[in-house]
Amino acid sequence: MRKIIVTEFISLDGVFQAPGPDGTGFKYEGWTFAYNNDEFMKFKMGELQDADMQLLGRVTYAGFANAWPGRSGDPFSEKFNSMPKYVVSKSLQKAEWNNSHIINQNVVEEIKKLKSGSGGSILVSGSGELVRFLMKNNLVDQLSILLYPVVLGEGKRLFAGAEKKDLKLVESQAFKNGLMKLIYTPKK
């Protein structure tokens, strides 16, 4: 059975909006890039190697589909672009990025089908509305928070409007640049 692993980049004040350049015009768009280092890349590469599909919300999917298809020639880009991508959206009509599929009905059941298969984990990045939905429906197996040592003061918060959910810290690591990796699992 596959695990759903949600990984989020979050500022100290809870902002997860536009961690990379996304063209939305957010005042601090790309705010995480100054903190990229070898420790961060080792974590992201390991996470990607352990996965065999992505599950995304429409907004994150659109941003990724705009940025990633033009990247190639390195192991991260090659895997990221080739793996199956499932986008949860009621409004998206076409998913043109390589190996993309739309889930627009019976969302919980369709995600449970993806989880029931064998293979690597299912990665979720960004996708705030989807993450809150997954957590509400007890579909998240692991929540990986990369907590950045920065206060942005404005922007979308990942858990705005979310229901209470108790989590257990199962791993933590401080990176040399002040970034914290915090790995949680839902309390049963």
N, C-alpha and C positions, 0 to 999 in steps of 0.2 A: 504494500500500500504506500502510495506517495504521500509526502508531507507538504503542506502549504507553508512556505517560509516567506514572511513579509519582512522586507528590509526597508527602513526609512532613514533619511538624512534629516535630522531635526536640530534646530538651534536651541540654546538654553531656554528661550522663552516659548518653545513649542512650535515654531514655524517650520513647515516642510515645503513651502511653495518655492518653485523655480530654483532648486539647488544647482542646476546646470543651466546654461543658456537655453531658453525655450521660446524666445521671441514674443513673450506675452507683455513685455514692457514693465514687469515688476521691478520696482526701484532697486532691489538687491539681486536681481537675476544672476545666477552663477556664483552665489555666495560661498559655496563649498570648495570651489576650485583651489583656493589658496591653501587648503589643508590636504590636498592629495599628496601622498608620499608612498614609499615602498610598503609600509605596514598596511596602509589602506588598500593598495593594489593587490597585495597578497591575499587579504581577506576577500576582496571582491572576486578575484580569479578563482579562489578555492570554492566560494559559494556558487559561481557559475559552473565550474567543473562538476559539482555534485548535483546539478539540476539538469532536467531534460525538457522543460517547458516553462513558458511564462504565462501568467494570468494578469491582465491589465484592465484598467478602466479606460474609457474612451479618451479622456483628455491626455493621460500619460501615453496611451497608445499613439495618439496623433503626434505628440512630441517626439517619441521614439522613432516612429515611422518616417518622420521628417529628417531626423538626424542620423540614424544608424545605417540605412541601406548604402550610403556613400562611403562608409568606412570598411576597410578590408586590409588584408596583409598582416594581421597579427592574430594570435590565438583567441583573444577576447572578442574582437569584432567578428571573426569567422563563426564562433559558436553562437554569439548573441544573435546574429542575423539568421543563422540556419535553423535554430531550434523552433519548434512549434510555439505559436503565440495565440492565446485565446483572449479576445477582448469582450468584456461584458458591456453591452450597450443596447439600448432600445432605439437609438436614433441613427447609429452608424449603418449605412447601407452596403458599403464595400470596404473590405480590408485588403489592401493591395500589397502590403509589405509581405515579403516572402514567408510562406508557410503560416499565414494568419487565418484565424477562424473567428466568427462572431457568435457569441452566446447572447440570445435576446429573449429567450423564453425558458421557463422552468429552470431558472438560474441555479438554485440550490441543488436540484437533482443533477443538472449537467456538471456542476463542480464536483459533486460527490462521485460521479462516474469517472472524472479525470483523476480524482484521488484514489479510486479503487484499483487503478491499474498498477502494474509493476514498473519499476524504473526509478530514476532520480527524482529529486524534489521539484516542486512547482514554485517558481519565484514570483513574488508580487513586489513591485516597486511603485513609489508614488501612489497614485490611484486612491486618494483619500476616501471618497464615497464608497468605493469597492471594499476597502479595508474595513471601514466601519460595518458594512453589510456582512462581510466574512466573519468578523468578530461577533456580531450579534447572532449569527447563525452557527456559532461554534465550529467554524471551518478552519481556523488558523491553528497550526501546530507549533509555530515558532514565530516570535516577533523579535527581529534584530534591529535595534536602534543604534544608529551612529550619531552620538550626541556631540555637536560641534560647540567649541568654546567661543560662542558669539551670541550676542543679543541683537536681534533685528528690529524689534519694537513694532513691527507691523507685518502683515502677511497671513496667509491661511494656516490655520492650526490643524494638525492631523486629526486630533480627537475632539474637535468642536462638535458638540451635540451627540457624542457617543454615549452609549449606556455604560454603566459601571461594569468593570471586568477585573477580577483579581488575577494577578500574574505572579509567577515565581521566577526570580532571577537565577539563571542556571550557569551563566558565564559573564565575566566582565574583563575588560582589558583596556588599560590606558595606553594610547599611542604617544610617541615622543612629542608630537605637535599639539598635544592637549585634547585630541579627539578621544572620545570614550566609545568603546564597543560594548553594548549591553544586550545580552541575549536572554529573552524571557520565553516561558511557556505558560499557557493558560493553567490556572489551578483547576483541578478536577473536583 
